[in-house]
Amino acid sequence: MTDFSSVKDKVVVITGAADGLGEAIAQCFGENGMKVVVSDIDAEKGNKVVEQIKSKGGEASFIKADVSKEIDVKEMMDFAVETYGCLDGLVNNAGIAAANRPTHEYSVAEFDRLTSVNLKGVFLGLKFGVEAILKSKSSSGFIINIASLAGLLGNSSMGLYSSAKHGVVGLTKSAALDYAPYNITVNAICPGTFRTSIWGDAPEEQVQQYAKMLSPNGKLGDPKEIGHLALFLASDLARYISGSAISIDAGSSAGKLTPSKWSHPEILV
Ligand SMILES: NC(=O)c1ccc[n+]([C@@H]2O[C@H](COP(=O)([O-])OP(=O)(O)OC[C@H]3O[C@@H](n4cnc5c(N)ncnc54)[C@H](O)[C@@H]3O)[C@@H](O)[C@H]2O)c1
């Protein structure tokens, strides 16, 4: 049986952990005995996640932090070390979406806002997170950056989001090389289409339509699957994996879908 017990008692900070994929990662880490610092701009939801983890016998604390603010990110890492004595890992998950438009129609303010959270936020996490992990002398430090399928492929009408996520993949690969000698792995997870509140008020029908269009199996991903992949990357089972941008997208990033006619469709019935 595969043994994930190496993660037990590891201290981890997860940004944007009050909802969606970050929450799923926090729950999964909590269930597996990690000490989880849940961080988010939404204190109400963040504290609820902490309570849920604790109610299942896990260990967690909340700190309010905006990843686009240097002081918040520094204080978030200090809080983790003050609360649990060290830091072993960090999940840079917090991210926002932008409206879909052709590149020239985005305003400079939209560019600054999106980039400050989705790219600068990851840089700040690395800057202060790596420092705290190094000072903690963690024997198996790890950083997981939540990028996107849009960090691997261009997307029409998504120039801002896609460019920031490509930047996250670039930061991941470079940082992996910087810290490999110091026993810190750095990887990116590139989700396809998952059902979370990042879709905002988009009607269910539209989201399902997107899933059919974007996902080769026509389905939305379950956030729990991101939690499981993150758990593996945080564990000692994955110490030789670093600098990777790992897709979790039902094959979306594998290539183009082309129509084909089956000679023997009867095998499907
Ligand atoms: N859901 C998807 O289909 C999908 C696909 C690819 C990539 N992603 C990426 O996954 C990550 C999580 O997305 P999600 O779908 O769970 O989104 P979500 O909107 O459900 O949750 C994001 C969380 O981040 C928090 N947040 C927003 N801005 C913040 C800030 N400045 N500082 C700290 N916290 C902040 C929000 O309060 C929220 O709790 C993002 O980086 C997103 O780009 C999501």
The ligand as an ORCA input file, in Angstrom:
! r2SCAN-3c Opt
* xyz 0 1
  N     -11.206     26.382    -11.171
  C     -10.556     26.165    -12.303
  O     -11.115     25.640    -13.276
  C      -9.100     26.520    -12.410
  C      -8.415     26.119    -13.570
  C      -7.073     26.423    -13.694
  C      -6.416     27.109    -12.696
  N      -7.086     27.517    -11.588
  C      -6.327     28.241    -10.567
  O      -6.523     27.627     -9.313
  C      -6.389     28.591     -8.275
  C      -7.600     28.512     -7.364
  O      -8.748     28.813     -8.141
  P     -10.221     28.414     -7.690
  O     -10.909     27.936     -8.897
  O     -10.176     27.566     -6.490
  O     -10.785     29.871     -7.342
  P     -11.837     30.324     -6.225
  O     -12.296     31.675     -6.676
  O     -12.842     29.268     -5.978
  O     -10.943     30.473     -4.911
  C      -9.884     31.388     -4.868
  C      -9.628     31.800     -3.433
  O      -8.548     32.770     -3.485
  C      -8.903     33.860     -2.653
  N      -8.218     35.068     -3.142
  C      -8.547     35.845     -4.211
  N      -7.690     36.870     -4.303
  C      -6.810     36.741     -3.283
  C      -5.694     37.498     -2.846
  N      -5.325     38.633     -3.465
  N      -4.983     37.069     -1.774
  C      -5.367     35.940     -1.115
  N      -6.421     35.196     -1.463
  C      -7.131     35.592     -2.537
  C     -10.411     33.974     -2.730
  O     -10.943     34.670     -1.615
  C     -10.825     32.497     -2.768
  O     -11.020     31.984     -1.471
  C      -6.209     29.940     -8.969
  O      -4.848     30.273     -9.021
  C      -6.759     29.688    -10.355
  O      -6.209     30.556    -11.310
  C      -8.428     27.234    -11.416
*
